[in-house]
Amino acid sequence: MTSPNDRSIPVLLGEAVGQLSKLISNEFELARAEASDKFAKLVRSGAMIGAGAVLMIPALVVLLIAGAEGMIAGGLSRPVAYLIVAVVAVAISAALVMMGVNRMTADKLLPRVTIDQLKRDKHAAKEMVR
């Protein structure tokens, strides 16, 4: 029976390749799980945004009408009051959409944990080959 120290270089190299293969397989599993988790969070967030938007629309319409009616009661003509309210609403909604788009960049959806782990594995593999 040979001791662990008596193994030949081809045997050691074969074991290292086998371990590296298993490591890569595990990394792909981690990447798949992390991507699935990120996607599920994205879907849940989108559903909440959609539900909130559906419930918010009627409330905003009533609020905007009330604002315009307040301006009319203050002495502005009806068309001018509604135009002012519409312009303010468009400006606020455009700002909100731009902020939301900026937060949903591809960079925010990257699987950071997997990328960091792959970098560490690459370094470890280089050390094994030396």
PyMOL commands that set and color helices and strands:
alter all, ss='L'
color gray80, all
select helices_A, chain A and resi 4-6+9-73+78-103+106-109+112-129
alter helices_A, ss='H'
color red, helices_A
deselect
rebuild
show_as cartoon
